[in-house]
Amino acid sequence: MDQIRIGLDFGTHQTKICVQRTPDEGHGEPNYEFFKFADLQGNHTYFLPSVIQINNDDTLSYGFVDETRRKSEPEPPHKESVTLEEVFDVAYMADGLYREYSTDKNTPEDKQVLEKMLQIRLQNIKARNNLRLKESERQYEKEFKDYKDASNVFRYFKQATFIGGEWNRVTSISNRTLCIWYLAYVIFLLEKEYDTNFSINMGVPVDEVTYDANKRLAVEILASSYYLVEDVYKNDFDSFLNEKVDNLLKKTENRRFSQELKEEYWINIFPEAYASLIALTSRGKLPTGMSLTADIGGGTTDISFFTIEDGNPMIYKFWSIPRGLNYVAARSGFDYAEGDFQRRANQDVIDKYNRKKHELVYNLVRDLQRKIQDETSIPVQNLRDALKDRIIVYSGGGSTFSFLTKPIDTFTDIRVIDSTVWNEENVKDKASISKLSALLTTAYGLSVSKSDTEVKLKSYSSLFAHLPKKFEKEVQEISKDQC
């Protein structure tokens, strides 16, 4: 029996799947195939948009917006302007009225009484204005809730679930539930093709701090999807697709993490930064030395700092920053789903995005300088020299835009994933795949990754372990091969 491992690149905007098939129960030479999805016209594509739609009959469809079936929805509400009573300066008005109407019989005390009366009047005006504003806000919130409840196309639920922040849009259905439904649909497609004879490796946007928590969350979501497919709907795809949204909500159960649950469904969860890196290093596609990868996706940019030792990547730092193509689009004033990214992206926003990458790497280099200064006898300048013109490899949808693939600090040797990544691999439809290398590389990296227990960070101290310690008198130069 063939051993099948699924590399599931569940993306903010679209999902890609690479299937590693190893014959002879995992002992033969593996081959690779990228899963094809059928679009609304029956054409096949390697990308399934991360979209869920509510249809006219209250069923759900996945991946593509079908306007012929889409349930109608109202226009988003607008905040109406509120007519408010005019406020005034008490002292100024009291002085004016006193001068206009006072007689010889009036005293300064009369002016004080007038000020108190005007103060009471002003307080009443402010109270009425405040009530009008609150009532207007309550009405808007009600209309907005009604609008959300009527929303029938959902996007960005993956990013909202794993990152939150500005993309954590509140919907009438939780983003976590939308992830479960979407991944259940994907599992139905996979089981239709491969029965249940496969394991899943999925990537999540994380750094060292958030990896454990998001790893558990991803296991829970995938296990909940499996439970829906296999236990609730008994692998009946048509029943799942024909279910009304209200019934589907009632039948969706959130499974809670346990190691037994993870092993039951053969789930491994990897940092997306790690997965994009493995695609490059699995067959020695990068030279030795300190390097960076930057995978620019729709929702995040995943960066890893690593070296190559004996053909294997040694990761010293990885980040996932919540800035990708949709960040640049949204800050430029349009929705990424609308397209035309090249022309509409704002230069100020692009500059801010690039500065964020530079800030991360600048801090990395500074930390390395401190570590080498504190622990070794090597001059700091030697480290800077060794880091000059180092490699940074870009991948993901953002790598197709040159204004996003700039040098970062000393990492100026820019490389973009291209067709050479597949040259040595037994990949089906290689001619077609090669043109999409930058977009498919993370799915491939997930398919070749074996176990998420292998994801271990190396310390900066181990990076310099072969160099003379601070108390040693001998001073050596650092070559690019050493670092």
Protein Blocks (a to p, Z undefined) as FASTA:
>chain_A
ZZddddddddfkbccddddddehhhpaccdddddddddfkopacfbdcddddddfkopac
ehiacfklmccdddddddddddddddddfklmmmmmmmmmgcfkbcfklmmmmmmmmmmm
mmmmmmmmmmmmmmmmmmmmmmmmmmmmmpcbdehklmmmmnnmmllccdfbdfklmmmm
mmmmmmmmmmmmnojadcddddddddfklmmmmmmmmmmmmmmmmmmmmmmnnopaklmm
mpcfklmmmmpccddddfklmmmnopacddfklmmmmmmmmnopacedddddddddfkbc
cddddddeehiacdfbdcddfbdfklmmmmnopafklgjmlmmpcfklmmmmmmmmmmmm
mmmmmmmmmmmmmmmccdfklmmmmmgoiacddedjklmpmklmccehjllbccdddfkl
mmmpccehklmmmmmmmmmmmmmmmmmpmbfklpccddfklmmmmpccfklmbdcdddfk
lZZ
